Amino acid sequence: MPEGDAVWRTAQRLHRALAGQRLVGSDLRVPLLATRDLAGRDTLEVVPRGKHLLHRLTGGLTLHSHLRMEGSWRVVPGRRPPAWAARHTVRAVLWTASHVAIGDRLGMLDLVATAEEHRVVGHLGPDLLDPGFDREQALANLRQQPGRPVAEALLDQRNLAGIGTIFAAEPLFAHGVHPWTPVGELPADTLERLVDSTRRWLVLSCRTGRPTVGAPPGEPRVHGRQGLPCRRCGSPLRVAPLGRQPQERVLFYCPRCQGGLAPGDEGRPQAPLGHRR
């Protein structure tokens, strides 16, 4: 699933191409929106909110989308949609006199009144990429779940928005925190450093225009490297499931640097990924 930095870059790309421009046509390919036409409306702005995109239009409407696992928005020059935009996975096509925006494999697409955006993003915690990020509220949200594994709490968008598995695994590794440690067992300053490091790396990723993780920033230290030697201690890195269905994900970690194996991970085979370095 794209993380907060990737969604931020997508919003920037859409905003640069569409902001201040009038939509000449639109094609929304989800049942509830199939008859809606956005032609004639101007794009005011496209902004990210955690992993959500808010495309604000004149007339008080917002086109809300979420990329989920495989979704993307592409922008191409042109006055009409390209032929490939007709494929069955495309969920939204918007075009102006100079650009076409194509939403492919979108996991969510809604039209809401701009004044009621809280209906689709009101459940989110403070956005790590918001210039006004409320650090104290994010920390308070995490501390209200003392028995929850810290990695699971960081990934819960209701606590703080924008973290995916990469930006959970890498700060936890950098600070030597076992991902399954209950939040309440972490020293206060450790939890603060985790949040601060995550935000710093997300911001840096947005500034450089490419995913940037690690300490110092560079290639991932643990994410995607199961079975390969830890860059710090040389032990084989592992991956284990985190959370419960339907929110279950996997997290990569070093059992030596981070204080042990994940619950139930003792007998799980860990084949290396040959295409990873």
C-alpha positions in Angstrom: 0.0 0.0 0.0 1.4 3.4 -0.9 2.6 5.3 2.2 2.0 8.9 3.1 5.0 10.2 1.1 3.8 8.5 -2.1 0.3 9.9 -1.6 1.7 13.3 -1.0 3.7 13.1 -4.3 0.6 12.0 -6.1 -1.4 15.0 -4.8 1.4 17.3 -5.9 1.4 15.9 -9.4 -2.4 16.2 -9.7 -2.4 19.7 -8.2 0.3 21.0 -10.6 -1.5 19.7 -13.6 -5.1 20.5 -12.7 -5.3 23.4 -10.1 -6.9 26.5 -11.6 -8.0 24.5 -14.7 -11.5 23.8 -15.8 -12.5 20.2 -16.4 -13.6 19.6 -19.9 -14.9 16.1 -19.2 -15.1 13.4 -16.6 -15.8 9.7 -16.5 -16.4 8.2 -13.0 -16.6 4.4 -13.3 -18.1 3.3 -10.0 -21.9 2.5 -9.8 -22.9 5.3 -7.4 -21.1 8.0 -9.5 -21.6 6.6 -13.0 -24.1 9.4 -13.9 -22.2 12.3 -12.3 -20.5 14.7 -14.6 -17.8 17.1 -13.3 -17.3 19.0 -16.6 -17.4 22.7 -16.2 -16.0 22.7 -12.6 -12.6 24.1 -11.8 -10.0 22.4 -9.7 -9.3 24.4 -6.6 -6.6 22.1 -5.2 -5.6 18.5 -4.7 -4.4 17.8 -1.2 -3.4 14.6 0.7 -4.8 13.6 4.1 -2.9 10.7 5.4 -3.2 8.0 2.7 -6.3 9.7 1.2 -6.6 12.2 -1.7 -9.0 15.2 -1.7 -9.6 16.8 -5.1 -11.5 20.0 -4.3 -13.7 21.5 -7.0 -15.7 24.7 -7.5 -19.3 24.3 -6.4 -18.4 22.9 -3.0 -17.6 19.3 -4.2 -14.6 17.1 -3.3 -13.6 14.0 -5.2 -12.2 11.6 -2.6 -10.0 8.7 -3.5 -7.8 6.1 -1.8 -5.2 4.1 -3.6 -5.4 1.0 -1.3 -2.9 -1.7 -2.4 -2.5 -1.2 -6.1 -4.2 2.1 -7.0 -2.5 5.0 -8.8 -3.3 8.4 -10.4 -1.4 9.2 -13.6 -1.3 12.5 -15.4 -0.6 12.6 -19.2 -0.6 15.6 -21.6 -3.5 15.7 -24.0 -7.0 17.0 -24.6 -8.7 13.6 -24.6 -8.2 10.4 -22.7 -5.6 8.0 -24.2 -6.8 4.6 -25.5 -5.4 2.8 -22.5 -7.7 4.7 -20.2 -10.6 2.5 -21.5 -9.3 -0.6 -19.7 -11.5 -2.2 -17.1 -9.4 -1.4 -14.1 -9.7 2.4 -14.6 -12.1 4.0 -12.1 -11.8 7.7 -12.9 -10.8 9.9 -15.8 -10.7 13.7 -15.6 -9.5 15.9 -18.4 -8.8 19.6 -19.1 -7.8 21.4 -22.2 -4.2 20.3 -21.6 -4.0 17.3 -19.3 -5.7 14.0 -18.5 -5.7 12.4 -15.0 -6.4 8.7 -14.8 -7.2 6.9 -11.6 -6.4 3.2 -12.1 -7.3 0.4 -9.6 -8.5 2.9 -7.0 -9.6 1.3 -3.8 -12.1 4.0 -3.0 -13.8 6.8 -4.9 -16.5 9.1 -3.5 -18.0 12.5 -4.2 -18.8 14.5 -1.0 -19.6 18.1 -0.2 -16.3 19.8 0.7 -17.9 21.0 3.9 -18.5 17.4 4.8 -15.0 15.9 4.1 -15.1 14.7 7.7 -17.4 11.9 6.5 -14.4 10.3 4.7 -11.4 11.4 6.6 -12.7 12.5 10.0 -11.6 9.3 11.6 -7.9 9.9 10.9 -5.4 10.9 13.5 -2.9 13.8 13.0 -1.3 13.7 9.6 2.5 13.3 9.9 2.9 15.4 6.7 0.6 18.2 7.8 2.7 21.4 8.5 0.5 21.8 11.6 1.0 18.2 12.7 -0.3 17.8 16.3 2.5 15.8 17.8 1.0 15.8 21.3 -2.3 14.5 20.1 -0.6 11.7 18.1 1.4 10.6 21.2 -1.7 10.8 23.3 -3.6 8.6 20.9 -0.8 6.0 21.0 -0.6 6.0 24.8 -4.3 5.4 25.1 -3.6 1.8 23.8 -1.0 0.6 26.4 -1.5 -3.1 25.7 -1.3 -2.9 21.9 1.9 -3.9 20.0 3.7 -0.6 19.1 4.0 -1.5 15.4 0.3 -2.2 15.2 -0.6 1.1 17.0 1.7 3.1 14.6 0.0 1.6 11.6 -3.5 2.4 12.8 -4.4 5.6 10.9 -6.8 6.6 13.6 -3.8 7.3 15.9 -1.7 9.1 13.4 -2.0 9.2 9.6 0.5 8.4 6.9 2.5 5.4 8.2 2.7 2.2 6.2 4.8 -0.9 6.9 8.1 0.6 5.6 7.8 3.7 7.8 6.9 1.5 10.8 9.6 -1.1 10.3 12.5 1.2 9.7 12.2 3.6 12.7 11.5 0.6 15.0 14.7 -1.0 13.8 16.7 2.2 14.0 15.7 2.7 17.7 16.1 -1.0 18.6 12.4 -1.5 19.5 10.8 -4.9 19.2 7.7 -4.3 17.0 5.5 -6.4 19.3 6.4 -4.5 22.5 3.2 -3.2 24.1 3.0 0.6 23.8 2.7 0.9 27.6 6.0 -0.8 28.2 8.0 1.8 26.1 9.7 4.7 27.9 8.0 8.0 27.0 11.1 9.4 25.2 11.4 6.2 23.0 7.8 6.6 21.8 8.5 10.3 21.1 11.7 9.5 19.1 9.8 6.9 17.1 7.2 9.5 16.0 9.8 12.2 15.4 12.0 9.9 13.3 9.1 8.7 11.2 7.9 12.2 10.5 11.4 13.4 9.7 11.9 10.5 7.2 8.5 11.0 5.6 9.2 14.8 5.1 12.7 14.0 3.7 11.1 11.6 1.3 8.7 14.2 0.0 11.5 16.8 -0.4 13.8 14.4 -2.3 11.0 13.0 -4.5 11.9 9.4 -3.7 11.3 7.0 -0.8 13.9 7.7 1.8 14.3 5.5 4.9 17.0 4.3 7.1 19.4 6.0 9.5 21.2 7.7 7.8 18.7 7.8 4.9 19.3 5.3 2.2 18.2 1.8 1.4 15.9 0.0 3.8 17.7 -1.7 6.6 15.0 -4.4 7.2 11.9 -3.9 5.0 11.8 -6.4 2.2 15.0 -8.2 3.3 13.8 -11.4 5.1 16.4 -14.1 5.3 19.2 -11.7 4.4 21.8 -10.5 6.9 21.1 -7.6 9.1 23.2 -4.6 8.0 24.0 -3.9 11.7 24.6 -7.3 13.3 24.6 -9.9 10.4 21.7 -12.0 11.8 19.1 -13.2 9.3 16.2 -10.8 9.1 12.7 -12.1 9.6 9.1 -11.2 8.7 6.0 -12.0 10.7 2.2 -11.2 10.5 1.0 -8.3 12.5 -2.6 -7.5 13.6 -5.8 -9.4 12.7 -7.7 -9.9 9.6 -8.9 -7.9 7.6 -6.1 -5.5 8.7 -3.4 -8.1 9.0 0.0 -7.1 7.5 3.5 -8.3 7.7 6.5 -6.5 9.3 10.2 -7.1 8.8 12.6 -7.0 11.8 15.9 -8.2 13.2 15.4 -10.6 16.1 18.9 -9.7 17.6 18.9 -5.9 17.3 15.3 -5.6 18.3 15.1 -8.1 21.2 13.7 -11.4 20.0 11.3 -13.2 17.7 7.7 -12.2 17.0 5.0 -14.2 18.9 4.6 -17.5 17.1 7.5 -16.9 14.7 9.9 -19.5 16.2 9.0 -22.3 13.7 8.0 -20.2 10.7 10.3 -20.8 7.6 12.1 -17.7 6.4 13.1 -18.1 2.8 15.2 -15.2 1.5 14.0 -12.9 -1.3 16.6 -13.3 -4.0 15.8 -10.1 -5.8 16.4 -8.0 -2.6 19.8 -6.7 -1.6 
